[in-house]
Amino acid sequence: MVVGPQGGEAGDSGLVGRDWELERILRSTGRGGGVMRGLLLLGEEGIGRTRLLHAAREQVIRGGALVLSAIGWAVERAHPYACLRQLLMPVRHEISALPQANRDILEPAIAPVRTLPPPDPLAVQGAVLTLLQRLGIQRPVVVTVDDVQDCDRPSLDVLGSVLRHLTDDGVSLLLAARGDLAPPGLPTELPYVRLAPLAPQAAADFLDQQPGAPKGRRRLELLEEAQGNPLALLELCRLAQPDTDLAFPGHRSLLSPYPRPDTEVELAALPTATQHALLYAALAAPDEPLATVTTAVGTPDLGVWAPAEAAGVITVADRRIWFRHPLVRRAARARQPAQLRRAACLGLSRVTGSPVYRAQYQAAAALGPDESVAAALEETAWGTQNAVTAATALEQAAQLSPDGAARARRLAEALAAAHLVGDPDWVGDLYRQFTQGAADAELTCLAAAAMSGALSLASFQQEAFDLLLDVREHALPADGPLALALASVAAAVADQSALPHHRSQLAALFARSDSRSASAVATGALTRLDEPAVRSALRAFVSVAAAAHGAGQLLRRLEFPHLGALPDAPERLVRRLAVAWIAYQADEADTCLRQYRKADTQLRARKALGLRGWSLAPMADTLLATGWWAEAETLLAEGSDAAAVLGQTRVHADLDALAATLAALRGRSTPELTATGPNWCAFDLAENRATHARMLRARALAAAAQGDWARTFRQLRALFDTDGSPLHPFLSPRTIAELATAAQRIGREEEAAQVLAQVRTQQGERPTPRMTLLLHHATAVVDRAADPEEHFQLALVNPEGERWPWERARARLSYAVWLRRSRQPLQAREQLTAALEIAERLGAAPLAATVRAELRASGAAADTEPDGALEGLTAQQRQIVEMAADGLSNREIGEQLFLSPRTVGTHLYNSYPKLGVSRRHQLRDLLAATDRGAD
């Protein structure tokens, strides 16, 4: 999208996660007489101010602007006009064209060697203003100054004066400063953008672009330590390389040297006692209370922190110690010798009030295998409500275990916890360690189940299922809980792959899970699966996945987990997810969403994003089908970010497809959804049929929104084989009504009727109420042997259909078309009015437009749709366009409408083609012309 008059594109800058900020910068260089033509970028060290300023400079240069640049240097603060000299040297030849009075002022001011007394500051400011105005007549001028806080004060006063007095369209100023406050001398009304840390997905993308970027647990730890700071990501990535990684015993990377000499000098200048205290603060957990750290240091006097506070190294606030920068924290600990680091860890372990932190400090101080420390780590792991903390503690416990059997057990438990986290690389690393030793059948099953789940999240369904089959053949005894654990994972994999041979092989695994020898006793983590309610839910889960029907009957037999405020124990959470998925398959949307919402809140709080990866797509799918589109949008955006950070390729693809579905339902223009690009590397749709089905439907809806019914039919027809067999046993049949209406549009009713017959057979004698309504709708449209009116009425008579509003509105629209063509316009208008109310409530712009056209065709008044330039926009799009035309930024609009800047930008991007504009600044002229026309 073009965001500035110079023709620069915000999306082609090469920046990661800074699209909104770059758009805001480029917009500040646009035209708009009478306003201050400037912007100040603020942010901490390494946050990306310089890189962002450079990207903006490159874009305005490509657009034909003259750019004058300077960088503030602290060593030149004592030299008047040193910064101004940098700015004006490229155009010093233009000074000769100024009036003599201006020349006499500027030439000495910017001379490399000053021989005359400093000129009058006001005269210099006036001369610079005159020069810039002259340059701005010829072409746009953009002045950029980085590190403006280090500029000499006379130059800063010149910049402030220019900002106050220069409002010409031809000149704008872009300044960048370290910190959160504007430097003295700049106008208080100067607009600013405070650069926040990179969002999690952007930080992960940025890290992954670096050479030799770490994987697995180290990658997640690095992202956590860097806190979204690009410089910290770069430096910590470099330090994580094998040749520089000096890992502390206990597998904590604490010793990597800090490469920035300025920080080393800064820390070395502090008193010895303060340096010692900073070591404890740097080694302590980030949320360790100030009192704990101070006690560990051994001095009750808070004055030990004062020199570091005065130097800006730390801030003591809210009973915590905050380091200025992630790299400063790293430097404070890395510069001290090993003996002091170990002593600090032991000191912290003696005074901390957290059992989890105590075990972590002891592990960091361990000099080798230590069973007592390993046992403490294991004990605290399962008591924490954080999956990342648990997996890290269990991995450390395994590495500190002197006994091989204990090491194998803890590695298997670490695998299970890492699967909950959801990083396939981390699980893969642990599984390779596990397979290098000997283990019993139960541990082998646990490890294989975790590895198989991780492979599935990464899109490798065939490999995931084969691993489970291999374990079944070689390591699985006749034990119900063991087999049930494997069968449950296999069921989830089979549902994603939808391959017929997976479903048939799942039945064999399920049969084995139902058999139980008299001597079989569940032990360890499997005792949780042996509880009757959990076993019943998991057995129903596997049965539905194996048979692809009967979900409703099985659901009625289950006892649902309560929805109280207390958090679930792990076994209840597994049971809740199983019940939610069965309700999803049974089209029991209310039960499905109640259970998924309760589970999702807990999974996010526990950072169990691996287990959550299995629930996101069905939950979002149900939200879309039941009209909770705003909630679905939030879930899809947040879940997609998490999946991208963790490398869950398949989950990310599913959510991308569902996000494209939502965009198509709303009539938003989106790029073509294809299985290409870095996120689709090695992604095989043939073994990910659930993802493929979601992609096909998204493409079909996008084509329908554009009126391309031939392409709509092709995409929907691909959801079924030539004989009508479904690509996916659950997702494909639920598109049958959409297939039928598309077929009717292009005269392919007979082909669609053949698919309909196959779907009807597959659904059996007792389809779900939702499927019953969809089958009646499709029958009325394409089955020439049926009575259309009877089936339309059957598709609409059941009040349960209101739970699926979009499908109900589509059925009303189809019925209205049939009524109009049957010369029953009054009855048609009744159906259309109801359909239009649903479409407008949902924000389904394409459906609403089609309904309005039918209303006009049926003789309704022509004032049923908005007039003017905003015709065709949703109510929210119209509101955003009007606010953007008034000059508000995406962030300002989002703050008023409670939307993210990204969502606002998407609304604008989708509105431009409908309005016939390609630039943001064109909106004001367009709306002004509309108002004049209305007058």
Residue pairs with C-beta under 8 A, 6 or more apart in sequence:
1 9
1 10
1 11
1 23
1 905
1 908
1 909
1 912
1 918
2 8
2 9
2 918
2 919
3 9
3 10
3 22
3 23
3 26
3 27
3 919
3 920
4 26
4 27
4 29
4 30
4 59
4 60
4 63
5 29
5 30
5 31
5 63
5 140
5 919
5 921
6 26
6 29
6 59
6 60
6 62
6 63
6 64
6 65
6 140
7 62
7 63
7 64
8 26
8 56
8 59
8 60
8 62
8 63
9 59
10 19
10 22
10 23
10 26
11 19
13 22
13 55
13 58
13 59
14 55
15 22
15 48
15 51
15 52
15 55
16 198
16 202
16 205
16 206
16 209
17 198
17 199
17 201
17 202
17 203
17 205
17 206
18 48
18 52
18 55
18 195
18 202
19 905
20 890
20 891
20 901
20 902
20 905
21 41
21 52
21 193
21 195
22 52
22 55
22 56
22 59
23 890
23 905
24 39
24 193
24 889
24 890
24 891
25 39
25 41
25 52
25 53
25 56
25 174
25 193
26 56
26 59
26 60
27 889
27 920
28 37
28 38
28 39
28 172
28 174
28 191
29 37
29 56
29 60
29 65
29 140
29 142
29 172
29 174
30 921
31 169
31 921
32 169
32 887
32 921
33 167
33 168
33 169
34 167
35 167
36 163
36 164
36 167
36 187
36 189
36 190
36 191
37 163
37 166
37 167
37 168
37 169
37 171
37 172
37 173
38 163
38 172
38 173
38 174
38 175
38 190
38 191
39 172
39 173
39 174
39 175
39 190
39 191
39 192
39 193
40 148
40 175
40 176
40 177
40 182
40 186
40 190
40 191
40 192
40 193
41 49
41 52
41 53
41 174
41 175
41 176
41 177
41 192
41 193
41 195
42 49
42 176
42 177
42 178
42 179
42 180
42 181
42 182
42 192
42 193
42 194
42 195
43 49
43 178
43 179
43 194
43 195
43 196
44 178
44 179
44 229
44 324
44 325
45 178
45 231
45 324
45 325
46 229
46 230
46 231
46 232
46 325
46 327
47 195
47 196
47 197
47 229
47 230
47 231
48 195
48 198
48 230
49 146
49 176
49 177
49 178
49 195
50 146
50 176
51 230
52 176
52 195
53 144
53 146
53 174
53 176
56 144
56 174
57 67
57 69
57 142
57 144
57 174
60 67
60 140
60 142
61 67
63 140
64 139
64 140
65 139
65 140
65 141
65 142
66 91
66 135
66 138
66 139
66 140
66 141
66 142
67 141
67 142
67 143
67 144
68 87
68 88
68 90
68 91
68 141
68 142
68 143
68 144
69 86
69 87
69 143
69 144
69 145
69 146
70 83
70 84
70 86
70 87
70 144
70 145
70 146
70 151
70 155
71 86
71 145
71 146
71 147
72 83
72 145
72 146
72 147
72 148
72 149
72 150
72 151
73 82
73 147
73 150
74 150
76 82
76 83
76 150
76 152
77 150
77 151
77 152
77 153
78 152
79 152
80 109
80 118
80 152
80 153
80 154
80 155
81 109
81 110
81 118
81 124
81 152
81 154
81 155
81 158
82 151
82 152
82 155
83 145
83 151
83 152
83 155
83 156
84 109
84 110
84 124
84 128
84 154
84 155
84 158
85 109
85 110
85 112
87 143
87 145
87 155
88 95
88 106
88 110
88 128
88 131
89 110
91 131
91 135
92 110
94 131
94 134
94 135
95 102
95 103
95 106
95 107
95 131
96 103
97 134
98 106
98 127
98 130
98 131
98 134
99 130
101 127
102 126
102 127
102 130
102 131
105 119
105 120
105 123
105 124
105 126
105 127
106 124
106 127
106 128
106 131
108 114
108 115
108 116
108 119
109 118
109 119
109 124
109 127
118 154
121 154
121 157
121 158
124 154
124 158
125 157
125 158
125 161
125 162
128 158
128 161
128 162
129 161
129 162
129 165
129 166
132 141
132 143
132 162
132 166
132 171
133 166
133 168
133 170
133 171
135 141
135 170
135 171
136 168
136 169
136 170
136 171
137 170
139 170
140 169
140 170
140 171
140 172
141 170
141 171
141 172
142 171
142 172
142 173
142 174
143 159
143 162
143 171
143 172
143 173
143 174
144 173
144 174
144 175
144 176
145 151
145 159
145 173
145 174
145 175
145 176
146 176
147 176
147 177
147 178
148 156
148 159
148 175
148 176
148 177
148 183
148 186
149 177
149 178
149 179
149 183
151 159
151 183
153 185
156 183
156 184
156 185
156 186
157 185
159 173
159 175
159 185
159 186
160 185
160 186
160 187
162 171
162 173
163 173
163 186
163 187
163 190
164 187
175 186
175 190
177 183
180 194
182 188
182 190
182 192
196 228
197 203
197 227
197 228
197 229
198 206
198 228
198 229
198 230
198 233
199 228
199 641
200 223
200 228
200 641
200 642
200 645
201 640
201 641
201 644
201 645
202 228
203 223
203 226
203 228
203 233
203 645
204 223
204 644
204 645
205 644
206 230
206 233
207 213
207 219
207 222
207 223
207 226
207 233
207 237
210 233
210 234
210 237
210 238
212 237
212 240
212 241
213 219
213 237
214 222
214 237
214 240
215 425
215 426
215 429
216 423
216 425
216 426
216 428
216 429
217 391
217 392
217 395
217 418
217 423
217 426
217 429
218 240
218 253
219 423
219 425
220 388
220 421
220 423
220 426
221 253
221 392
222 233
222 236
222 237
222 240
223 233
223 645
225 232
225 236
225 326
225 329
225 330
226 232
226 233
226 236
226 326
227 326
229 325
229 326
229 327
231 327
232 325
232 326
232 327
235 258
235 259
235 260
235 327
236 256
236 326
236 327
236 330
238 244
238 259
239 245
239 253
239 256
239 257
239 259
239 330
240 253
240 256
244 256
244 257
245 253
245 256
246 253
246 255
246 256
246 257
247 253
247 254
247 255
248 254
248 255
248 338
248 341
248 364
249 364
249 365
249 366
249 367
249 368
250 363
250 364
250 365
250 366
250 373
250 396
250 399
250 400
251 363
251 395
251 396
251 399
252 363
252 364
252 396
254 283
254 333
254 334
254 341
254 364
255 334
255 338
255 341
256 330
256 334
257 334
257 335
258 264
258 327
258 330
258 331
258 334
258 335
260 327
260 331
263 327
263 328
263 331
264 331
264 335
266 311
266 313
267 275
267 278
267 313
267 328
267 331
267 332
267 335
268 275
269 311
270 278
270 307
270 308
270 311
270 313
271 307
273 299
273 304
274 304
274 305
274 306
274 307
274 308
275 332
275 336
276 297
276 340
277 293
277 294
277 297
277 299
277 304
277 305
277 308
278 308
278 313
278 314
278 332
279 332
279 333
279 336
279 340
279 341
279 344
280 293
280 296
280 297
280 344
280 347
280 348
281 293
281 314
281 321
281 323
281 329
281 332
282 323
282 329
282 330
282 332
282 333
283 333
283 341
283 344
283 345
283 348
283 361
283 364
284 292
284 293
284 296
284 321
284 348
285 352
285 354
285 357
285 360
287 320
288 320
288 348
288 352
288 354
288 357
289 319
289 320
289 353
290 316
290 319
290 320
290 321
291 319
292 348
292 351
292 352
292 353
293 321
293 348
294 300
294 302
294 304
295 351
296 344
296 347
296 348
296 350
296 351
296 352
297 304
297 347
298 347
302 316
305 314
305 316
305 321
308 314
309 315
309 316
312 324
313 323
313 324
313 328
313 332
314 321
314 322
314 323
314 324
315 321
315 322
315 324
316 322
323 329
323 332
333 341
336 344
342 364
342 365
342 367
345 361
345 362
345 364
345 365
346 361
346 362
346 365
348 357
348 361
349 357
349 358
349 361
349 362
349 365
352 358
352 361
355 376
355 379
355 380
355 383
356 380
356 383
356 384
356 389
356 393
358 376
358 380
359 373
359 376
359 377
359 379
359 380
359 393
360 377
360 393
360 396
362 370
362 373
362 376
363 373
363 377
363 393
363 396
363 397
363 400
366 373
366 400
369 400
369 401
369 402
370 400
370 402
371 400
371 401
371 402
371 403
371 406
373 397
373 400
374 396
374 397
374 398
374 400
374 401
374 402
374 406
374 410
375 397
377 393
377 394
377 396
377 397
377 400
378 393
378 394
378 397
378 410
378 413
380 393
381 389
381 390
381 391
381 393
381 394
381 397
381 413
381 417
382 390
382 413
384 390
384 393
385 567
385 605
385 606
386 606
386 607
387 417
387 420
387 421
387 606
387 607
387 608
387 609
387 610
388 421
388 607
390 417
390 420
391 414
391 417
391 418
391 420
391 421
391 426
394 410
394 411
394 413
394 414
394 417
395 410
395 411
395 414
395 418
395 430
397 410
397 414
398 407
398 410
398 411
398 414
398 433
399 407
401 407
401 410
404 437
404 438
407 437
408 434
408 437
408 438
408 439
408 443
409 439
409 443
409 524
411 430
411 433
411 434
411 437
411 447
412 434
412 439
412 443
412 444
412 446
412 447
412 450
413 446
413 525
414 430
415 427
415 430
415 431
415 434
415 446
415 447
415 450
415 451
416 446
416 449
416 450
416 525
418 426
418 427
418 430
418 450
418 454
418 610
419 427
419 449
419 450
419 451
419 453
419 454
419 610
419 611
420 606
420 608
420 610
420 611
421 607
421 608
421 609
421 610
421 646
422 454
422 457
422 608
422 609
422 610
422 611
422 612
422 613
422 642
422 646
422 648
423 454
423 610
423 646
423 647
424 454
424 455
424 457
424 458
424 646
424 647
424 648
425 647
427 450
427 451
427 453
427 454
428 451
428 454
430 450
431 447
431 450
431 451
434 443
434 447
435 447
439 447
441 475
441 476
441 477
441 479
441 482
442 479
442 482
442 523
442 524
442 526
444 471
444 475
445 471
445 475
445 476
445 482
445 485
445 486
446 485
446 524
446 525
446 526
448 467
448 468
448 470
448 471
448 475
448 486
449 468
449 485
449 486
449 488
449 489
451 464
451 467
452 464
452 465
452 467
452 468
452 489
452 490
452 493
453 464
453 489
453 492
453 493
453 610
453 614
454 610
455 461
455 463
455 464
455 467
456 464
456 489
456 492
456 493
456 496
456 650
457 610
457 613
457 646
457 648
457 649
457 650
457 651
458 647
458 648
458 649
458 650
459 649
459 650
459 653
459 682
459 683
459 684
459 687
459 688
459 691
460 682
460 687
461 493
461 496
461 497
461 499
461 502
461 687
461 688
462 497
462 499
462 684
462 687
464 489
464 493
465 490
465 493
465 494
465 497
465 502
465 505
468 486
468 489
468 490
468 493
468 509
469 505
471 486
472 483
472 486
472 509
472 512
476 482
476 483
476 486
476 512
477 517
477 520
478 512
478 515
478 516
478 517
478 520
479 516
479 517
479 520
479 522
480 513
480 514
480 515
480 516
480 520
480 522
480 530
480 535
481 520
481 522
481 526
481 527
481 529
481 530
481 535
482 522
482 526
483 509
483 512
483 513
483 515
484 513
484 529
484 535
484 538
484 539
484 542
485 526
485 529
486 509
486 513
487 506
487 509
487 510
487 512
487 513
487 538
487 542
488 538
488 541
488 542
488 578
490 502
490 505
490 506
490 509
490 542
491 506
491 510
491 541
491 542
491 544
491 545
491 546
492 545
492 614
493 502
494 502
494 503
494 506
494 545
494 546
495 545
495 690
495 730
496 650
496 688
496 689
496 690
496 691
497 687
497 688
497 689
497 690
498 689
498 690
498 693
498 727
498 728
498 729
499 687
499 689
503 545
503 546
503 548
506 542
506 545
506 546
507 546
509 542
510 539
510 542
510 543
510 546
513 539
513 542
514 539
522 529
522 530
528 534
528 569
528 570
528 571
528 574
529 535
529 538
529 571
529 574
531 571
533 559
533 575
534 571
534 572
534 574
534 575
536 557
536 558
536 559
537 558
537 574
537 575
537 578
537 579
537 582
538 574
538 575
538 578
540 554
540 555
540 557
540 558
540 578
540 582
541 578
541 581
541 582
543 550
543 554
544 550
544 551
544 554
544 581
544 582
544 585
548 729
548 730
549 762
549 763
549 764
551 582
551 583
551 585
551 586
551 768
552 586
552 587
552 588
552 766
552 768
554 582
554 586
555 579
555 582
555 583
555 586
555 588
555 591
558 579
558 582
560 579
560 591
560 595
561 568
561 572
561 575
561 576
561 579
561 595
561 598
563 594
563 595
563 598
567 602
567 605
568 576
568 598
568 599
568 602
573 599
573 602
573 603
573 611
576 595
576 598
576 599
577 595
577 596
577 599
577 611
577 614
577 615
579 591
579 595
580 591
580 592
580 595
580 596
580 599
580 615
580 618
580 619
581 592
581 614
581 615
581 618
583 589
583 591
583 592
583 595
584 592
584 596
584 618
584 621
584 622
585 730
586 768
587 768
587 769
587 770
587 771
589 622
589 625
589 626
589 803
589 804
590 803
592 618
592 619
592 622
593 619
593 622
593 623
593 626
593 628
596 615
596 618
596 619
596 622
597 619
599 615
600 612
600 615
600 619
600 635
602 608
603 609
603 611
603 612
603 615
604 612
609 642
609 643
609 646
609 648
610 646
610 648
612 639
612 642
613 643
613 646
613 648
613 651
616 635
616 639
616 643
616 651
616 654
616 655
617 651
617 654
617 655
617 658
617 690
617 694
619 635
620 632
620 635
620 636
620 639
620 655
620 658
621 658
621 694
623 629
623 631
623 632
623 635
624 632
624 658
624 661
624 662
624 665
624 806
625 804
625 806
625 807
626 803
626 804
626 805
627 804
627 805
627 806
627 841
627 842
629 662
629 665
629 666
629 842
629 843
632 658
632 662
633 659
633 662
633 903
636 655
636 658
636 659
636 662
637 659
637 900
637 902
637 903
639 651
639 655
640 652
640 655
640 656
640 659
642 648
643 651
643 652
643 655
644 652
644 679
649 679
649 680
649 681
649 683
650 683
650 688
650 691
652 679
653 675
653 679
653 680
653 683
653 688
653 691
653 695
654 690
654 691
654 694
656 673
656 679
657 673
657 691
657 694
657 695
657 697
657 698
658 694
658 698
660 670
660 673
660 695
660 698
660 699
660 702
661 694
661 697
661 698
661 701
663 669
663 670
663 702
663 910
664 670
664 698
664 701
664 702
664 704
664 705
664 846
665 701
665 806
665 842
665 844
665 846
665 847
666 843
666 844
666 845
666 874
667 705
667 844
667 845
667 846
667 849
667 874
667 910
668 906
668 907
668 910
669 909
669 910
669 913
670 702
670 910
672 699
673 695
673 698
673 699
673 702
674 680
675 683
675 685
675 695
685 691
685 692
685 695
686 692
689 727
689 728
690 728
690 731
692 727
692 728
693 719
693 727
693 728
693 731
693 732
694 731
696 715
696 716
696 718
696 719
696 727
697 715
697 716
697 719
697 731
697 735
697 738
699 711
699 715
700 711
700 712
700 713
700 715
700 716
700 735
700 738
700 742
701 712
701 738
703 709
703 711
703 712
703 715
704 712
704 738
704 742
704 846
705 845
705 846
709 742
709 745
709 746
710 746
712 738
712 742
712 745
713 739
713 742
713 743
713 745
713 746
713 748
716 735
716 738
716 739
716 742
717 739
717 751
717 755
718 727
719 726
719 727
719 728
719 731
719 732
719 735
719 739
720 726
720 727
720 732
720 739
720 755
720 758
720 759
721 727
723 758
724 754
724 755
724 757
724 758
724 759
725 758
726 732
726 733
726 759
726 762
729 762
732 759
733 759
733 762
733 763
733 771
733 774
734 770
734 771
734 774
736 755
736 756
736 759
736 774
736 775
736 778
737 774
737 777
737 778
737 781
737 807
737 810
737 811
738 810
739 752
739 755
739 778
740 749
740 752
740 756
740 777
740 778
740 781
740 782
741 781
741 810
741 814
742 748
742 752
743 749
743 751
743 752
743 781
743 782
744 752
744 781
744 782
749 781
749 782
749 784
750 782
750 784
752 778
752 781
752 782
753 782
753 783
753 784
756 775
756 778
756 779
756 782
756 783
759 775
759 778
760 775
763 771
763 775
767 775
769 798
769 800
769 801
770 800
770 801
770 803
770 804
770 807
772 798
773 794
773 795
773 796
773 798
773 800
773 801
773 804
773 807
773 808
773 811
774 795
774 807
776 791
776 792
776 794
776 795
777 791
777 792
777 795
777 807
777 810
777 811
777 814
779 786
779 791
780 786
780 788
780 789
780 790
780 791
780 792
780 795
780 814
780 815
780 818
781 788
781 814
783 791
788 818
789 818
789 822
792 811
792 814
792 815
792 818
795 801
795 811
795 815
796 808
796 811
796 812
796 815
801 807
801 808
801 811
802 808
805 838
805 841
805 842
806 838
806 842
806 844
806 847
808 838
809 834
809 835
809 838
809 839
809 842
809 844
809 847
809 851
810 835
810 847
812 831
812 832
812 834
812 835
812 838
813 831
813 832
813 835
813 847
813 850
813 851
813 854
815 831
816 828
816 829
816 831
816 832
816 835
816 851
816 854
816 858
817 828
817 854
819 825
819 827
819 828
819 831
820 828
820 854
820 857
820 858
825 858
825 859
828 854
828 858
829 855
829 858
829 859
829 860
832 851
832 854
832 855
832 858
832 860
833 855
835 847
835 851
836 848
836 851
836 852
836 855
836 864
838 844
839 845
839 847
839 848
839 851
840 848
840 875
843 874
843 875
843 876
845 872
845 873
845 874
848 865
849 865
849 872
852 864
852 865
855 864
856 862
856 864
865 871
866 872
866 873
866 878
868 930
868 933
868 934
869 915
869 926
869 927
869 929
869 930
870 877
870 878
870 881
870 915
870 930
872 914
873 881
873 911
873 914
873 915
876 897
876 907
877 907
877 910
877 911
879 897
880 893
880 897
880 904
880 907
880 908
880 911
881 907
881 908
881 911
881 915
881 923
881 927
882 927
883 892
883 893
883 896
883 897
884 890
884 893
884 908
884 920
884 923
885 923
885 924
885 926
885 927
886 924
887 924
888 896
889 901
890 901
890 904
890 905
890 908
891 901
891 904
893 899
893 901
893 904
894 900
894 901
894 903
894 904
897 904
908 920
912 918
915 923
915 926
916 926
917 923
917 926
